[in-house]
Amino acid sequence: MPRPPAEVVVFDTEFTAWPGSMARAWGGPGEHKEIIQIGAVIIDSKSLEEHRAFSVLIRPVRNPILSPYLVDLTGITNERLEAEGVDFTTGVRSFVEFAGARPLHAYGRDDRIIAENAELLRQRKVWPDLPTTNLKEWLLKVGIPLAGVHSGNLAAHVGSKSQGIAHDALIDSRSLAEAVRYLVAKGAPNPFV
């Protein structure tokens, strides 16, 4: 039987959005899910303690000015993005380096969003299509209803403490990790071992 990894990565992304873009599946004119932030935590696969954290802001190319809707949602301003943001290639490479060979876990298919961005920006080699486990499946198996629940409010949703304001990729990653930690402490099987 293979030995479980010592550490895993739980990550989240934030991407461009406009009023109604989710309902339209980003099908409106000029709408693309361009990543503006990747956040992640490395956690011990057994104790579930956080070892390290990561966050990077990424400047979008197709829609370089964030909509007021997205600024209100994420708290990421155009000024902050201009001052702290990096290009897509630099941001993704720094995330891949942070993750190393550790297994990746997300709330949904954030790996596909990164892959779609790499395709959109013709930077396919930047994202090595790293396999990612969708923790929504585990959450549903352990009986957590997920309709209308975002990763940023997941910890509070399962009964644990909020990790901060939702729609910040690092806070959302911590919220997902805390939800797993809380549910495992209550008797759910550890999804990482």
C-alpha positions as CSV (number, residue, x, y, z in Angstrom):
1,M,0.0,0.0,0.0
2,P,1.5,3.4,-1.0
3,R,2.4,5.7,1.8
4,P,0.4,8.9,2.1
5,P,2.1,12.2,1.3
6,A,3.5,14.0,4.2
7,E,2.1,17.3,3.0
8,V,-0.7,18.4,0.6
9,V,-1.6,21.8,-1.0
10,V,-5.0,23.3,-0.7
11,F,-5.5,26.1,-3.2
12,D,-8.0,28.5,-4.6
13,T,-8.2,31.1,-7.4
14,E,-10.0,34.4,-8.0
15,F,-10.8,35.5,-11.5
16,T,-12.4,38.3,-13.4
17,A,-16.2,38.6,-13.1
18,W,-19.0,41.0,-13.7
19,P,-22.6,41.3,-12.5
20,G,-24.4,38.1,-13.8
21,S,-21.2,36.6,-15.3
22,M,-21.6,33.4,-13.2
23,A,-25.2,33.0,-14.4
24,R,-24.0,33.5,-18.0
25,A,-21.1,31.1,-17.5
26,W,-18.8,33.9,-18.5
27,G,-20.6,33.9,-21.9
28,G,-21.1,37.7,-22.2
29,P,-19.1,39.8,-24.7
30,G,-15.5,39.9,-23.8
31,E,-16.0,37.9,-20.6
32,H,-13.1,35.6,-19.7
33,K,-12.2,33.9,-16.3
34,E,-8.8,35.6,-16.1
35,I,-7.1,34.7,-12.9
36,I,-6.2,37.6,-10.7
37,Q,-5.1,35.7,-7.6
38,I,-3.9,32.3,-6.5
39,G,-3.8,31.5,-2.8
40,A,-2.7,28.2,-1.2
41,V,-1.7,26.6,2.0
42,I,0.6,23.6,2.6
43,I,-0.8,21.4,5.3
44,D,0.4,18.3,7.1
45,S,-1.6,15.4,5.6
46,K,-2.1,13.7,9.0
47,S,-2.3,16.5,11.7
48,L,-3.9,18.9,9.1
49,E,-1.8,21.8,10.6
50,E,-0.8,24.6,8.2
51,H,2.9,24.7,7.5
52,R,3.2,27.5,4.9
53,A,1.0,29.9,3.0
54,F,1.2,31.4,-0.5
55,S,-0.6,34.3,-2.3
56,V,0.1,36.0,-5.6
57,L,-1.8,38.6,-7.5
58,I,-1.9,38.3,-11.3
59,R,-2.6,41.1,-13.8
60,P,-5.3,40.1,-16.3
61,V,-4.5,40.7,-20.0
62,R,-7.9,40.6,-21.8
63,N,-9.7,42.7,-19.2
64,P,-6.9,44.6,-17.4
65,I,-9.3,46.9,-15.5
66,L,-11.2,45.0,-12.8
67,S,-15.0,45.6,-12.7
68,P,-16.4,47.5,-9.7
69,Y,-18.3,44.3,-9.0
70,L,-15.1,42.3,-8.7
71,V,-13.4,44.9,-6.6
72,D,-16.4,44.9,-4.2
73,L,-16.4,41.1,-4.2
74,T,-12.7,40.4,-3.6
75,G,-11.4,43.7,-2.1
76,I,-8.6,43.6,-4.7
77,T,-8.4,47.1,-6.2
78,N,-7.0,48.0,-9.6
79,E,-4.3,50.1,-7.8
80,R,-3.3,47.1,-5.7
81,L,-3.2,44.8,-8.7
82,E,-1.1,47.3,-10.6
83,A,1.4,47.7,-7.7
84,E,1.6,44.1,-6.5
85,G,0.5,42.0,-9.5
86,V,2.7,39.9,-11.7
87,D,2.1,38.5,-15.2
88,F,0.4,35.1,-15.6
89,T,3.5,33.2,-16.3
90,T,5.4,34.5,-13.3
91,G,2.4,34.0,-11.0
92,V,1.7,30.4,-12.1
93,R,5.3,29.4,-12.0
94,S,5.7,30.7,-8.5
95,F,2.6,28.7,-7.4
96,V,4.0,25.5,-9.1
97,E,7.3,26.0,-7.3
98,F,5.5,26.6,-4.0
99,A,3.4,23.4,-4.5
100,G,6.4,21.2,-5.6
101,A,5.5,17.6,-5.9
102,R,2.8,17.8,-3.2
103,P,-0.8,16.6,-4.2
104,L,-3.1,19.5,-5.0
105,H,-6.6,19.9,-3.6
106,A,-9.3,22.5,-4.4
107,Y,-13.0,23.3,-3.9
108,G,-14.0,22.6,-7.5
109,R,-11.8,22.6,-10.5
110,D,-9.5,25.5,-10.1
111,D,-6.8,23.5,-11.9
112,R,-9.0,23.7,-15.1
113,I,-9.3,27.5,-14.7
114,I,-5.5,27.7,-14.6
115,A,-5.3,25.5,-17.7
116,E,-7.9,27.5,-19.5
117,N,-6.0,30.7,-18.7
118,A,-2.8,29.1,-20.0
119,E,-4.7,28.2,-23.2
120,L,-6.3,31.7,-23.5
121,L,-2.9,33.4,-23.1
122,R,-1.0,30.9,-25.2
123,Q,1.2,29.9,-22.3
124,R,0.4,26.2,-22.3
125,K,3.8,25.1,-21.0
126,V,3.4,27.2,-17.9
127,W,0.8,24.9,-16.3
128,P,2.0,21.3,-16.4
129,D,-1.6,20.1,-15.9
130,L,-1.1,19.0,-12.4
131,P,-3.7,16.5,-11.1
132,T,-6.0,18.1,-8.6
133,T,-8.5,16.5,-6.3
134,N,-11.9,18.2,-6.1
135,L,-12.7,18.2,-2.4
136,K,-16.4,19.0,-3.1
137,E,-16.8,15.2,-3.8
138,W,-15.4,14.3,-0.3
139,L,-17.6,17.0,1.3
140,L,-20.7,15.6,-0.3
141,K,-19.7,12.0,0.7
142,V,-19.4,13.1,4.4
143,G,-22.9,14.7,4.2
144,I,-22.2,18.4,3.7
145,P,-24.8,20.2,1.6
146,L,-23.0,22.5,-0.8
147,A,-25.7,24.4,-2.7
148,G,-24.8,28.1,-2.8
149,V,-21.7,27.6,-0.6
150,H,-18.4,29.1,-1.7
151,S,-15.0,28.0,-0.4
152,G,-14.5,31.2,1.6
153,N,-17.5,30.5,3.8
154,L,-17.1,26.8,4.0
155,A,-15.5,26.7,7.4
156,A,-18.4,28.6,8.9
157,H,-20.9,26.5,6.9
158,V,-19.6,23.2,8.5
159,G,-19.7,24.7,12.0
160,S,-16.1,25.9,12.5
161,K,-14.9,29.5,12.7
162,S,-14.7,31.8,9.7
163,Q,-11.2,32.3,8.3
164,G,-11.9,35.9,7.2
165,I,-13.7,37.7,4.4
166,A,-14.5,35.3,1.5
167,H,-13.2,35.8,-2.1
168,D,-9.6,36.2,-1.1
169,A,-7.9,33.1,-2.5
170,L,-5.6,32.7,0.5
171,I,-8.5,33.1,3.0
172,D,-10.7,30.7,0.8
173,S,-7.8,28.1,0.9
174,R,-7.6,28.4,4.7
175,S,-11.4,28.1,4.9
176,L,-11.4,24.9,2.9
177,A,-8.5,23.5,5.0
178,E,-10.3,24.4,8.2
179,A,-13.5,22.8,7.1
180,V,-11.5,19.5,6.5
181,R,-9.7,19.9,9.8
182,Y,-13.0,20.4,11.7
183,L,-14.9,17.6,10.0
184,V,-12.0,15.1,10.5
185,A,-11.9,16.1,14.2
186,K,-15.7,15.3,14.3
187,G,-15.0,11.8,12.8
188,A,-15.0,12.2,9.1
189,P,-12.3,10.2,7.2
190,N,-9.2,12.2,6.4
191,P,-9.3,12.8,2.6
192,F,-5.5,13.2,2.4
193,V,-4.4,9.8,3.7
